[in-house]
């Protein structure tokens, strides 16, 4: 398959899904002190690549790719925040690592671009619901689907509120309709002193 075409289609899909709904609310009262942490795209990319390496080392994945190269549909990471994240670069890095591993063939990129557009309004459902992932994999004639997310997670302690980036990856087996592997990592984005639970 033409790798340039494959990368171009992935970049296009990434740009389509660059910004999605963000439900995180910040308290801007004068009593609150917020410390922002600089989380660069490289940190997110490194996190995603580390999880991809863990996926390739997983026993089930190794068994599935031992005697053949199954077809993989790569949807990549979906940005569920309002933050500007270079998804094209991060997803491109994932594709580079998958190419180097040479364990999978890839679903037709024209079909993937068409399906990506179809799921544009249902990205949360696609990420959370295995049945939806199975539907996408079937539509592009893929054995497996790799999909992930970047989202915000808030954890509140008695005197502190912390916000994290959660980076996740999932591998869905189209035949069983189940996620056979998934992992997530969290990167501290900000921490804020709070008063009386505010």
mmCIF file of the C-alpha atoms, coordinates in Angstrom:
data_MODEL
# 
_entry.id   MODEL 
# 
loop_
_atom_site.group_PDB 
_atom_site.id 
_atom_site.type_symbol 
_atom_site.label_atom_id 
_atom_site.label_alt_id 
_atom_site.label_comp_id 
_atom_site.label_asym_id 
_atom_site.label_entity_id 
_atom_site.label_seq_id 
_atom_site.pdbx_PDB_ins_code 
_atom_site.Cartn_x 
_atom_site.Cartn_y 
_atom_site.Cartn_z 
_atom_site.occupancy 
_atom_site.B_iso_or_equiv 
_atom_site.pdbx_formal_charge 
_atom_site.auth_seq_id 
_atom_site.auth_comp_id 
_atom_site.auth_asym_id 
_atom_site.auth_atom_id 
_atom_site.pdbx_PDB_model_num 
ATOM 1   C CA . UNK A 1 1   ? 0.000   0.000   0.000  1.00 0.00 ? 1   UNK A CA 1 
ATOM 2   C CA . UNK A 1 2   ? 1.201   3.521   -0.757 1.00 0.00 ? 2   UNK A CA 1 
ATOM 3   C CA . UNK A 1 3   ? 2.451   4.777   2.624  1.00 0.00 ? 3   UNK A CA 1 
ATOM 4   C CA . UNK A 1 4   ? 2.206   8.434   1.502  1.00 0.00 ? 4   UNK A CA 1 
ATOM 5   C CA . UNK A 1 5   ? -1.502  7.985   0.700  1.00 0.00 ? 5   UNK A CA 1 
ATOM 6   C CA . UNK A 1 6   ? -2.049  6.147   3.979  1.00 0.00 ? 6   UNK A CA 1 
ATOM 7   C CA . UNK A 1 7   ? -0.379  8.895   6.025  1.00 0.00 ? 7   UNK A CA 1 
ATOM 8   C CA . UNK A 1 8   ? -2.218  11.618  4.097  1.00 0.00 ? 8   UNK A CA 1 
ATOM 9   C CA . UNK A 1 9   ? -5.598  10.039  4.829  1.00 0.00 ? 9   UNK A CA 1 
ATOM 10  C CA . UNK A 1 10  ? -4.730  9.685   8.528  1.00 0.00 ? 10  UNK A CA 1 
ATOM 11  C CA . UNK A 1 11  ? -3.704  13.361  8.706  1.00 0.00 ? 11  UNK A CA 1 
ATOM 12  C CA . UNK A 1 12  ? -7.002  14.343  7.054  1.00 0.00 ? 12  UNK A CA 1 
ATOM 13  C CA . UNK A 1 13  ? -9.027  12.303  9.536  1.00 0.00 ? 13  UNK A CA 1 
ATOM 14  C CA . UNK A 1 14  ? -7.046  13.825  12.424 1.00 0.00 ? 14  UNK A CA 1 
ATOM 15  C CA . UNK A 1 15  ? -7.801  17.355  11.260 1.00 0.00 ? 15  UNK A CA 1 
ATOM 16  C CA . UNK A 1 16  ? -11.520 16.547  10.971 1.00 0.00 ? 16  UNK A CA 1 
ATOM 17  C CA . UNK A 1 17  ? -11.653 15.432  14.620 1.00 0.00 ? 17  UNK A CA 1 
ATOM 18  C CA . UNK A 1 18  ? -9.318  18.048  16.140 1.00 0.00 ? 18  UNK A CA 1 
ATOM 19  C CA . UNK A 1 19  ? -11.839 19.598  18.554 1.00 0.00 ? 19  UNK A CA 1 
ATOM 20  C CA . UNK A 1 20  ? -14.710 17.957  20.414 1.00 0.00 ? 20  UNK A CA 1 
ATOM 21  C CA . UNK A 1 21  ? -16.861 18.555  23.479 1.00 0.00 ? 21  UNK A CA 1 
ATOM 22  C CA . UNK A 1 22  ? -15.044 19.453  26.698 1.00 0.00 ? 22  UNK A CA 1 
ATOM 23  C CA . UNK A 1 23  ? -16.975 19.202  29.965 1.00 0.00 ? 23  UNK A CA 1 
ATOM 24  C CA . UNK A 1 24  ? -14.251 20.441  32.325 1.00 0.00 ? 24  UNK A CA 1 
ATOM 25  C CA . UNK A 1 25  ? -15.208 23.579  34.314 1.00 0.00 ? 25  UNK A CA 1 
ATOM 26  C CA . UNK A 1 26  ? -12.649 25.801  36.011 1.00 0.00 ? 26  UNK A CA 1 
ATOM 27  C CA . UNK A 1 27  ? -13.249 27.912  39.104 1.00 0.00 ? 27  UNK A CA 1 
ATOM 28  C CA . UNK A 1 28  ? -11.781 31.376  38.475 1.00 0.00 ? 28  UNK A CA 1 
ATOM 29  C CA . UNK A 1 29  ? -12.586 32.929  41.859 1.00 0.00 ? 29  UNK A CA 1 
ATOM 30  C CA . UNK A 1 30  ? -9.777  35.107  43.294 1.00 0.00 ? 30  UNK A CA 1 
ATOM 31  C CA . UNK A 1 31  ? -9.240  32.677  46.187 1.00 0.00 ? 31  UNK A CA 1 
ATOM 32  C CA . UNK A 1 32  ? -8.212  29.909  43.799 1.00 0.00 ? 32  UNK A CA 1 
ATOM 33  C CA . UNK A 1 33  ? -4.588  29.436  42.796 1.00 0.00 ? 33  UNK A CA 1 
ATOM 34  C CA . UNK A 1 34  ? -3.974  27.451  39.642 1.00 0.00 ? 34  UNK A CA 1 
ATOM 35  C CA . UNK A 1 35  ? -0.612  25.992  38.674 1.00 0.00 ? 35  UNK A CA 1 
ATOM 36  C CA . UNK A 1 36  ? -0.518  25.074  34.990 1.00 0.00 ? 36  UNK A CA 1 
ATOM 37  C CA . UNK A 1 37  ? 1.695   22.230  33.867 1.00 0.00 ? 37  UNK A CA 1 
ATOM 38  C CA . UNK A 1 38  ? 3.161   22.365  30.375 1.00 0.00 ? 38  UNK A CA 1 
ATOM 39  C CA . UNK A 1 39  ? 2.072   19.212  28.563 1.00 0.00 ? 39  UNK A CA 1 
ATOM 40  C CA . UNK A 1 40  ? 3.539   19.320  25.074 1.00 0.00 ? 40  UNK A CA 1 
ATOM 41  C CA . UNK A 1 41  ? 2.436   17.230  22.121 1.00 0.00 ? 41  UNK A CA 1 
ATOM 42  C CA . UNK A 1 42  ? 5.676   15.246  22.467 1.00 0.00 ? 42  UNK A CA 1 
ATOM 43  C CA . UNK A 1 43  ? 4.606   14.050  25.924 1.00 0.00 ? 43  UNK A CA 1 
ATOM 44  C CA . UNK A 1 44  ? 1.233   12.914  24.586 1.00 0.00 ? 44  UNK A CA 1 
ATOM 45  C CA . UNK A 1 45  ? 2.902   11.256  21.602 1.00 0.00 ? 45  UNK A CA 1 
ATOM 46  C CA . UNK A 1 46  ? 5.427   9.461   23.821 1.00 0.00 ? 46  UNK A CA 1 
ATOM 47  C CA . UNK A 1 47  ? 2.600   8.224   26.020 1.00 0.00 ? 47  UNK A CA 1 
ATOM 48  C CA . UNK A 1 48  ? 0.656   6.892   23.020 1.00 0.00 ? 48  UNK A CA 1 
ATOM 49  C CA . UNK A 1 49  ? 3.732   5.218   21.508 1.00 0.00 ? 49  UNK A CA 1 
ATOM 50  C CA . UNK A 1 50  ? 4.583   3.573   24.851 1.00 0.00 ? 50  UNK A CA 1 
ATOM 51  C CA . UNK A 1 51  ? 1.078   2.121   25.007 1.00 0.00 ? 51  UNK A CA 1 
ATOM 52  C CA . UNK A 1 52  ? 1.349   0.943   21.398 1.00 0.00 ? 52  UNK A CA 1 
ATOM 53  C CA . UNK A 1 53  ? 4.565   -0.877  22.264 1.00 0.00 ? 53  UNK A CA 1 
ATOM 54  C CA . UNK A 1 54  ? 2.763   -2.512  25.200 1.00 0.00 ? 54  UNK A CA 1 
ATOM 55  C CA . UNK A 1 55  ? -0.027  -3.575  22.844 1.00 0.00 ? 55  UNK A CA 1 
ATOM 56  C CA . UNK A 1 56  ? 2.416   -5.186  20.404 1.00 0.00 ? 56  UNK A CA 1 
ATOM 57  C CA . UNK A 1 57  ? 4.022   -7.052  23.314 1.00 0.00 ? 57  UNK A CA 1 
ATOM 58  C CA . UNK A 1 58  ? 0.663   -8.299  24.616 1.00 0.00 ? 58  UNK A CA 1 
ATOM 59  C CA . UNK A 1 59  ? 0.293   -12.080 24.542 1.00 0.00 ? 59  UNK A CA 1 
ATOM 60  C CA . UNK A 1 60  ? -3.078  -12.048 22.736 1.00 0.00 ? 60  UNK A CA 1 
ATOM 61  C CA . UNK A 1 61  ? -1.816  -9.632  20.099 1.00 0.00 ? 61  UNK A CA 1 
ATOM 62  C CA . UNK A 1 62  ? 1.353   -11.638 19.563 1.00 0.00 ? 62  UNK A CA 1 
ATOM 63  C CA . UNK A 1 63  ? -0.727  -14.794 19.141 1.00 0.00 ? 63  UNK A CA 1 
ATOM 64  C CA . UNK A 1 64  ? -3.017  -13.083 16.630 1.00 0.00 ? 64  UNK A CA 1 
ATOM 65  C CA . UNK A 1 65  ? -0.070  -11.870 14.527 1.00 0.00 ? 65  UNK A CA 1 
ATOM 66  C CA . UNK A 1 66  ? 2.165   -14.913 14.919 1.00 0.00 ? 66  UNK A CA 1 
ATOM 67  C CA . UNK A 1 67  ? 1.370   -16.746 11.687 1.00 0.00 ? 67  UNK A CA 1 
ATOM 68  C CA . UNK A 1 68  ? -0.217  -13.978 9.603  1.00 0.00 ? 68  UNK A CA 1 
ATOM 69  C CA . UNK A 1 69  ? -0.586  -10.231 9.275  1.00 0.00 ? 69  UNK A CA 1 
ATOM 70  C CA . UNK A 1 70  ? -4.230  -9.424  10.038 1.00 0.00 ? 70  UNK A CA 1 
ATOM 71  C CA . UNK A 1 71  ? -5.815  -6.284  8.626  1.00 0.00 ? 71  UNK A CA 1 
ATOM 72  C CA . UNK A 1 72  ? -5.904  -3.329  11.034 1.00 0.00 ? 72  UNK A CA 1 
ATOM 73  C CA . UNK A 1 73  ? -8.117  -0.246  10.788 1.00 0.00 ? 73  UNK A CA 1 
ATOM 74  C CA . UNK A 1 74  ? -6.348  2.655   12.509 1.00 0.00 ? 74  UNK A CA 1 
ATOM 75  C CA . UNK A 1 75  ? -8.760  5.366   13.624 1.00 0.00 ? 75  UNK A CA 1 
ATOM 76  C CA . UNK A 1 76  ? -6.151  6.860   15.949 1.00 0.00 ? 76  UNK A CA 1 
ATOM 77  C CA . UNK A 1 77  ? -6.673  9.257   18.851 1.00 0.00 ? 77  UNK A CA 1 
ATOM 78  C CA . UNK A 1 78  ? -9.793  11.405  19.183 1.00 0.00 ? 78  UNK A CA 1 
ATOM 79  C CA . UNK A 1 79  ? -9.434  14.763  20.950 1.00 0.00 ? 79  UNK A CA 1 
ATOM 80  C CA . UNK A 1 80  ? -12.269 15.142  23.479 1.00 0.00 ? 80  UNK A CA 1 
ATOM 81  C CA . UNK A 1 81  ? -10.906 18.470  24.771 1.00 0.00 ? 81  UNK A CA 1 
ATOM 82  C CA . UNK A 1 82  ? -10.984 22.039  23.530 1.00 0.00 ? 82  UNK A CA 1 
ATOM 83  C CA . UNK A 1 83  ? -7.197  22.144  23.781 1.00 0.00 ? 83  UNK A CA 1 
ATOM 84  C CA . UNK A 1 84  ? -5.160  22.432  20.617 1.00 0.00 ? 84  UNK A CA 1 
ATOM 85  C CA . UNK A 1 85  ? -3.395  19.097  20.166 1.00 0.00 ? 85  UNK A CA 1 
ATOM 86  C CA . UNK A 1 86  ? -1.483  18.122  17.019 1.00 0.00 ? 86  UNK A CA 1 
ATOM 87  C CA . UNK A 1 87  ? -3.396  14.915  16.376 1.00 0.00 ? 87  UNK A CA 1 
ATOM 88  C CA . UNK A 1 88  ? -2.037  14.588  12.843 1.00 0.00 ? 88  UNK A CA 1 
ATOM 89  C CA . UNK A 1 89  ? 1.518   14.372  14.166 1.00 0.00 ? 89  UNK A CA 1 
ATOM 90  C CA . UNK A 1 90  ? 0.642   12.021  17.044 1.00 0.00 ? 90  UNK A CA 1 
ATOM 91  C CA . UNK A 1 91  ? -1.421  9.673   14.873 1.00 0.00 ? 91  UNK A CA 1 
ATOM 92  C CA . UNK A 1 92  ? 1.299   9.809   12.227 1.00 0.00 ? 92  UNK A CA 1 
ATOM 93  C CA . UNK A 1 93  ? 3.813   8.656   14.818 1.00 0.00 ? 93  UNK A CA 1 
ATOM 94  C CA . UNK A 1 94  ? 1.542   5.742   15.726 1.00 0.00 ? 94  UNK A CA 1 
ATOM 95  C CA . UNK A 1 95  ? 1.367   4.757   12.051 1.00 0.00 ? 95  UNK A CA 1 
ATOM 96  C CA . UNK A 1 96  ? 5.157   4.961   11.751 1.00 0.00 ? 96  UNK A CA 1 
ATOM 97  C CA . UNK A 1 97  ? 5.585   2.620   14.718 1.00 0.00 ? 97  UNK A CA 1 
ATOM 98  C CA . UNK A 1 98  ? 3.028   0.183   13.325 1.00 0.00 ? 98  UNK A CA 1 
ATOM 99  C CA . UNK A 1 99  ? 4.772   0.214   9.950  1.00 0.00 ? 99  UNK A CA 1 
ATOM 100 C CA . UNK A 1 100 ? 8.117   -0.519  11.582 1.00 0.00 ? 100 UNK A CA 1 
ATOM 101 C CA . UNK A 1 101 ? 6.624   -3.379  13.603 1.00 0.00 ? 101 UNK A CA 1 
ATOM 102 C CA . UNK A 1 102 ? 5.307   -4.956  10.358 1.00 0.00 ? 102 UNK A CA 1 
ATOM 103 C CA . UNK A 1 103 ? 2.758   -7.053  12.249 1.00 0.00 ? 103 UNK A CA 1 
ATOM 104 C CA . UNK A 1 104 ? -0.391  -5.834  10.487 1.00 0.00 ? 104 UNK A CA 1 
ATOM 105 C CA . UNK A 1 105 ? -1.690  -4.982  7.059  1.00 0.00 ? 105 UNK A CA 1 
ATOM 106 C CA . UNK A 1 106 ? -3.805  -1.831  6.921  1.00 0.00 ? 106 UNK A CA 1 
ATOM 107 C CA . UNK A 1 107 ? -7.394  -1.222  5.896  1.00 0.00 ? 107 UNK A CA 1 
ATOM 108 C CA . UNK A 1 108 ? -7.934  0.703   2.684  1.00 0.00 ? 108 UNK A CA 1 
ATOM 109 C CA . UNK A 1 109 ? -7.378  4.377   3.486  1.00 0.00 ? 109 UNK A CA 1 
ATOM 110 C CA . UNK A 1 110 ? -10.051 5.594   1.091  1.00 0.00 ? 110 UNK A CA 1 
ATOM 111 C CA . UNK A 1 111 ? -12.613 3.461   2.902  1.00 0.00 ? 111 UNK A CA 1 
ATOM 112 C CA . UNK A 1 112 ? -11.248 4.643   6.276  1.00 0.00 ? 112 UNK A CA 1 
ATOM 113 C CA . UNK A 1 113 ? -11.561 8.305   5.262  1.00 0.00 ? 113 UNK A CA 1 
ATOM 114 C CA . UNK A 1 114 ? -15.171 7.708   4.177  1.00 0.00 ? 114 UNK A CA 1 
ATOM 115 C CA . UNK A 1 115 ? -16.053 5.914   7.421  1.00 0.00 ? 115 UNK A CA 1 
ATOM 116 C CA . UNK A 1 116 ? -14.259 8.538   9.524  1.00 0.00 ? 116 UNK A CA 1 
ATOM 117 C CA . UNK A 1 117 ? -16.468 11.192  8.001  1.00 0.00 ? 117 UNK A CA 1 
ATOM 118 C CA . UNK A 1 118 ? -19.570 9.074   8.716  1.00 0.00 ? 118 UNK A CA 1 
ATOM 119 C CA . UNK A 1 119 ? -18.648 8.818   12.414 1.00 0.00 ? 119 UNK A CA 1 
ATOM 120 C CA . UNK A 1 120 ? -17.815 12.522  12.773 1.00 0.00 ? 120 UNK A CA 1 
ATOM 121 C CA . UNK A 1 121 ? -20.918 13.227  14.866 1.00 0.00 ? 121 UNK A CA 1 
ATOM 122 C CA . UNK A 1 122 ? -20.658 10.086  17.028 1.00 0.00 ? 122 UNK A CA 1 
ATOM 123 C CA . UNK A 1 123 ? -17.028 9.995   18.134 1.00 0.00 ? 123 UNK A CA 1 
ATOM 124 C CA . UNK A 1 124 ? -17.760 9.351   21.806 1.00 0.00 ? 124 UNK A CA 1 
ATOM 125 C CA . UNK A 1 125 ? -19.988 6.442   20.877 1.00 0.00 ? 125 UNK A CA 1 
ATOM 126 C CA . UNK A 1 126 ? -17.297 5.065   18.559 1.00 0.00 ? 126 UNK A CA 1 
ATOM 127 C CA . UNK A 1 127 ? -14.703 5.182   21.316 1.00 0.00 ? 127 UNK A CA 1 
ATOM 128 C CA . UNK A 1 128 ? -16.875 3.838   24.145 1.00 0.00 ? 128 UNK A CA 1 
ATOM 129 C CA . UNK A 1 129 ? -19.109 1.309   22.409 1.00 0.00 ? 129 UNK A CA 1 
ATOM 130 C CA . UNK A 1 130 ? -17.502 -1.907  21.155 1.00 0.00 ? 130 UNK A CA 1 
ATOM 131 C CA . UNK A 1 131 ? -20.489 -2.542  18.871 1.00 0.00 ? 131 UNK A CA 1 
ATOM 132 C CA . UNK A 1 132 ? -19.820 0.741   17.087 1.00 0.00 ? 132 UNK A CA 1 
ATOM 133 C CA . UNK A 1 133 ? -16.144 -0.145  16.695 1.00 0.00 ? 133 UNK A CA 1 
ATOM 134 C CA . UNK A 1 134 ? -17.114 -3.527  15.309 1.00 0.00 ? 134 UNK A CA 1 
ATOM 135 C CA . UNK A 1 135 ? -19.388 -1.803  12.796 1.00 0.00 ? 135 UNK A CA 1 
ATOM 136 C CA . UNK A 1 136 ? -16.570 0.437   11.582 1.00 0.00 ? 136 UNK A CA 1 
ATOM 137 C CA . UNK A 1 137 ? -14.106 -2.461  11.313 1.00 0.00 ? 137 UNK A CA 1 
ATOM 138 C CA . UNK A 1 138 ? -16.645 -4.489  9.336  1.00 0.00 ? 138 UNK A CA 1 
ATOM 139 C CA . UNK A 1 139 ? -17.320 -1.567  6.992  1.00 0.00 ? 139 UNK A CA 1 
ATOM 140 C CA . UNK A 1 140 ? -13.631 -1.341  6.015  1.00 0.00 ? 140 UNK A CA 1 
ATOM 141 C CA . UNK A 1 141 ? -13.112 -5.129  5.983  1.00 0.00 ? 141 UNK A CA 1 
ATOM 142 C CA . UNK A 1 142 ? -10.632 -5.051  8.888  1.00 0.00 ? 142 UNK A CA 1 
ATOM 143 C CA . UNK A 1 143 ? -9.875  -7.767  11.430 1.00 0.00 ? 143 UNK A CA 1 
ATOM 144 C CA . UNK A 1 144 ? -8.994  -5.265  14.167 1.00 0.00 ? 144 UNK A CA 1 
ATOM 145 C CA . UNK A 1 145 ? -9.648  -1.613  15.003 1.00 0.00 ? 145 UNK A CA 1 
ATOM 146 C CA . UNK A 1 146 ? -7.240  0.648   16.901 1.00 0.00 ? 146 UNK A CA 1 
ATOM 147 C CA . UNK A 1 147 ? -8.924  3.681   18.443 1.00 0.00 ? 147 UNK A CA 1 
ATOM 148 C CA . UNK A 1 148 ? -7.939  6.045   21.255 1.00 0.00 ? 148 UNK A CA 1 
ATOM 149 C CA . UNK A 1 149 ? -8.756  9.283   23.015 1.00 0.00 ? 149 UNK A CA 1 
ATOM 150 C CA . UNK A 1 150 ? -7.353  12.333  24.732 1.00 0.00 ? 150 UNK A CA 1 
ATOM 151 C CA . UNK A 1 151 ? -9.707  13.628  27.426 1.00 0.00 ? 151 UNK A CA 1 
ATOM 152 C CA . UNK A 1 152 ? -9.675  15.698  30.600 1.00 0.00 ? 152 UNK A CA 1 
ATOM 153 C CA . UNK A 1 153 ? -10.045 14.043  33.999 1.00 0.00 ? 153 UNK A CA 1 
ATOM 154 C CA . UNK A 1 154 ? -10.590 15.998  37.247 1.00 0.00 ? 154 UNK A CA 1 
ATOM 155 C CA . UNK A 1 155 ? -9.691  14.648  40.670 1.00 0.00 ? 155 UNK A CA 1 
ATOM 156 C CA . UNK A 1 156 ? -10.649 16.660  43.747 1.00 0.00 ? 156 UNK A CA 1 
ATOM 157 C CA . UNK A 1 157 ? -8.937  16.308  47.125 1.00 0.00 ? 157 UNK A CA 1 
ATOM 158 C CA . UNK A 1 158 ? -9.877  18.209  50.315 1.00 0.00 ? 158 UNK A CA 1 
ATOM 159 C CA . UNK A 1 159 ? -7.676  21.197  49.455 1.00 0.00 ? 159 UNK A CA 1 
ATOM 160 C CA . UNK A 1 160 ? -6.676  20.632  45.862 1.00 0.00 ? 160 UNK A CA 1 
ATOM 161 C CA . UNK A 1 161 ? -8.165  20.004  42.443 1.00 0.00 ? 161 UNK A CA 1 
ATOM 162 C CA . UNK A 1 162 ? -6.023  18.330  39.785 1.00 0.00 ? 162 UNK A CA 1 
ATOM 163 C CA . UNK A 1 163 ? -6.757  18.076  36.077 1.00 0.00 ? 163 UNK A CA 1 
ATOM 164 C CA . UNK A 1 164 ? -5.101  15.424  33.941 1.00 0.00 ? 164 UNK A CA 1 
ATOM 165 C CA . UNK A 1 165 ? -4.916  14.532  30.301 1.00 0.00 ? 165 UNK A CA 1 
ATOM 166 C CA . UNK A 1 166 ? -6.040  10.929  29.951 1.00 0.00 ? 166 UNK A CA 1 
ATOM 167 C CA . UNK A 1 167 ? -4.534  9.219   26.896 1.00 0.00 ? 167 UNK A CA 1 
ATOM 168 C CA . UNK A 1 168 ? -6.095  5.862   25.997 1.00 0.00 ? 168 UNK A CA 1 
ATOM 169 C CA . UNK A 1 169 ? -5.758  3.222   23.295 1.00 0.00 ? 169 UNK A CA 1 
ATOM 170 C CA . UNK A 1 170 ? -8.003  0.231   22.583 1.00 0.00 ? 170 UNK A CA 1 
ATOM 171 C CA . UNK A 1 171 ? -7.690  -2.691  20.188 1.00 0.00 ? 171 UNK A CA 1 
ATOM 172 C CA . UNK A 1 172 ? -10.972 -4.254  19.089 1.00 0.00 ? 172 UNK A CA 1 
ATOM 173 C CA . UNK A 1 173 ? -11.244 -7.741  17.611 1.00 0.00 ? 173 UNK A CA 1 
ATOM 174 C CA . UNK A 1 174 ? -13.853 -7.512  14.850 1.00 0.00 ? 174 UNK A CA 1 
ATOM 175 C CA . UNK A 1 175 ? -14.568 -11.242 14.984 1.00 0.00 ? 175 UNK A CA 1 
ATOM 176 C CA . UNK A 1 176 ? -15.522 -11.317 18.674 1.00 0.00 ? 176 UNK A CA 1 
ATOM 177 C CA . UNK A 1 177 ? -16.711 -7.708  18.906 1.00 0.00 ? 177 UNK A CA 1 
ATOM 178 C CA . UNK A 1 178 ? -14.635 -7.300  22.084 1.00 0.00 ? 178 UNK A CA 1 
ATOM 179 C CA . UNK A 1 179 ? -11.703 -5.140  23.109 1.00 0.00 ? 179 UNK A CA 1 
ATOM 180 C CA . UNK A 1 180 ? -8.851  -7.633  23.461 1.00 0.00 ? 180 UNK A CA 1 
ATOM 181 C CA . UNK A 1 181 ? -6.419  -4.999  24.753 1.00 0.00 ? 181 UNK A CA 1 
ATOM 182 C CA . UNK A 1 182 ? -6.688  -1.517  26.238 1.00 0.00 ? 182 UNK A CA 1 
ATOM 183 C CA . UNK A 1 183 ? -4.518  0.812   28.270 1.00 0.00 ? 183 UNK A CA 1 
ATOM 184 C CA . UNK A 1 184 ? -4.497  4.398   29.498 1.00 0.00 ? 184 UNK A CA 1 
ATOM 185 C CA . UNK A 1 185 ? -2.031  6.849   30.957 1.00 0.00 ? 185 UNK A CA 1 
ATOM 186 C CA . UNK A 1 186 ? -2.553  10.201  32.665 1.00 0.00 ? 186 UNK A CA 1 
ATOM 187 C CA . UNK A 1 187 ? -0.470  13.360  32.399 1.00 0.00 ? 187 UNK A CA 1 
ATOM 188 C CA . UNK A 1 188 ? -0.885  16.139  34.981 1.00 0.00 ? 188 UNK A CA 1 
ATOM 189 C CA . UNK A 1 189 ? -2.227  19.239  33.270 1.00 0.00 ? 189 UNK A CA 1 
ATOM 190 C CA . UNK A 1 190 ? -2.941  21.620  36.175 1.00 0.00 ? 190 UNK A CA 1 
ATOM 191 C CA . UNK A 1 191 ? -3.440  21.718  39.929 1.00 0.00 ? 191 UNK A CA 1 
ATOM 192 C CA . UNK A 1 192 ? -5.394  24.288  41.891 1.00 0.00 ? 192 UNK A CA 1 
ATOM 193 C CA . UNK A 1 193 ? -5.810  25.095  45.562 1.00 0.00 ? 193 UNK A CA 1 
ATOM 194 C CA . UNK A 1 194 ? -9.480  25.091  46.581 1.00 0.00 ? 194 UNK A CA 1 
ATOM 195 C CA . UNK A 1 195 ? -11.350 26.573  49.531 1.00 0.00 ? 195 UNK A CA 1 
ATOM 196 C CA . UNK A 1 196 ? -14.273 24.831  51.251 1.00 0.00 ? 196 UNK A CA 1 
ATOM 197 C CA . UNK A 1 197 ? -14.571 22.306  48.456 1.00 0.00 ? 197 UNK A CA 1 
ATOM 198 C CA . UNK A 1 198 ? -15.039 24.933  45.729 1.00 0.00 ? 198 UNK A CA 1 
# 
